[in-house]
């Protein structure tokens, strides 16, 4: 989930211009989780993904319930090809803030890892709570497509 970087970017126009002030802010108060979160966003926007991950992880050590930082970290892990870490963050998000959309995200992450039975089970649990939820039904379809694609890839080899 992409968040806007905030007032520093709005006034200067570039994420890079916000790096120094946010770095100074965390230097002044090493326990300011929100500043680490904002610094993580600007680092992500400047394509400094490994540094953004480090900073977002720091924000979460300071404030484990900072859900926007956890969402960004999950997105970065996915973009960086780190599916195990992505899934762990998605599961933490679902624990902190239970929503059907979070369950769907977990199931799709499981499916991308080839854990199709787990993904279907996760979605079945969500469907049991709300059988008419269109997002759950669409995700079930997507999992089936991913499973079919994986099966076809294996047959081609």
C-alpha positions in Angstrom: 0.0 0.0 0.0 1.8 3.1 -1.2 1.6 6.1 1.2 2.4 9.7 0.4 5.6 10.7 2.0 4.2 13.7 3.8 4.7 17.4 4.3 8.4 17.5 3.5 7.8 16.1 0.0 4.8 18.4 -0.5 6.9 21.5 0.2 10.1 20.6 -1.6 8.7 18.4 -4.4 11.1 15.5 -4.1 11.5 12.6 -1.7 15.3 13.0 -1.8 15.0 16.5 -0.2 13.2 14.9 2.8 16.0 12.3 3.5 18.3 14.7 5.4 15.6 16.3 7.6 14.2 12.9 8.6 17.6 11.5 9.2 18.3 14.4 11.5 14.9 13.8 13.2 15.7 10.2 14.0 19.2 11.3 15.2 17.6 13.7 17.7 15.1 11.2 18.9 16.1 7.6 18.3 12.7 6.4 19.6 10.5 8.3 17.1 8.9 5.4 15.2 6.9 7.6 12.9 10.0 9.5 11.8 11.6 6.1 10.9 8.4 5.2 9.0 8.5 8.4 7.0 12.3 8.0 6.4 11.5 4.5 5.1 9.0 5.9 2.7 11.4 8.5 1.2 14.1 5.9 1.0 11.7 3.6 -0.9 10.8 6.5 -3.2 14.5 7.1 -3.9 15.0 3.4 -4.8 17.1 2.7 -1.7 15.0 -0.4 -0.9 17.5 -2.2 1.4 17.9 0.9 3.5 14.1 1.5 3.5 13.7 -2.1 4.8 16.2 -1.5 7.6 14.5 1.8 8.6 11.0 0.3 8.5 12.1 -2.7 10.6 13.5 -0.2 13.1 10.2 1.6 13.2 8.4 -1.7 13.9 10.8 -2.6 16.7 9.9 0.7 18.3 6.2 0.5 17.6 5.1 -3.1 16.6 1.5 -1.9 16.0 2.4 0.8 13.5 0.4 -0.8 10.7 1.3 1.6 7.9 5.0 0.7 8.4 4.2 -3.0 8.4 2.2 -2.6 5.2 5.1 -0.8 3.5 7.5 -3.4 4.7 5.4 -6.2 3.3 5.2 -4.4 0.0 9.0 -3.9 -0.1 9.6 -7.6 0.8 7.4 -8.6 -2.1 9.1 -6.2 -4.5 12.5 -7.5 -3.4 11.5 -11.2 -3.9 11.5 -12.0 -0.2 8.2 -13.9 0.1 8.7 -15.5 3.5 9.3 -12.1 5.1 6.3 -10.7 3.2 4.0 -13.4 4.5 5.2 -12.9 8.0 4.3 -9.2 7.8 0.9 -9.9 6.3 0.1 -12.4 9.0 1.1 -9.8 11.7 -1.1 -7.2 10.0 -4.0 -9.6 10.1 -3.5 -10.2 13.8 -3.2 -6.5 14.5 -6.0 -5.4 12.3 -8.3 -8.3 11.2 -9.9 -7.6 7.9 -11.0 -9.7 5.0 -8.6 -7.8 2.7 -5.7 -8.9 5.0 -6.8 -12.5 4.8 -7.0 -12.3 1.0 -3.5 -10.8 0.9 -2.2 -13.7 3.0 -3.8 -16.3 0.8 -2.4 -14.7 -2.4 1.1 -14.5 -0.8 0.8 -18.2 0.0 -0.3 -19.0 -3.5 2.6 -17.1 -5.0 4.9 -19.3 -2.9 3.2 -22.4 -4.3 1.3 -23.1 -1.0 -2.0 -23.6 -2.8 -3.7 -25.8 -0.2 -2.8 -23.3 2.5 -4.1 -20.4 0.3 -7.4 -22.2 -0.4 -7.8 -23.1 3.3 -7.1 -19.5 4.3 -9.7 -18.3 1.9 -12.2 -21.0 2.9 -12.0 -19.7 6.5 -12.6 -16.1 5.2 -15.6 -17.3 3.1 -17.1 -19.1 6.1 -17.3 -15.7 7.8 -18.8 -13.9 4.8 -19.8 -16.3 1.9 -20.9 -13.4 -0.3 -17.6 -11.4 -0.1 -16.6 -10.8 -3.7 -13.0 -10.2 -2.8 -12.7 -13.7 -1.3 -14.4 -15.3 -4.3 -12.1 -13.4 -6.7 -9.0 -14.5 -4.7 -10.2 -18.1 -4.8 -10.3 -17.8 -8.6 -6.9 -16.2 -8.7 -5.4 -19.0 -6.6 -6.9 -21.6 -9.0 -5.4 -19.7 -11.9 -1.9 -19.6 -10.2 -2.2 -23.3 -9.4 -3.1 -24.1 -13.0 -0.2 -22.0 -14.3 2.2 -23.7 -12.0 0.9 -27.1 -13.1 1.3 -26.2 -16.8 4.8 -24.9 -16.1 5.8 -28.2 -14.5 4.4 -30.2 -17.4 6.3 -28.1 -19.9 9.6 -28.9 -18.2 
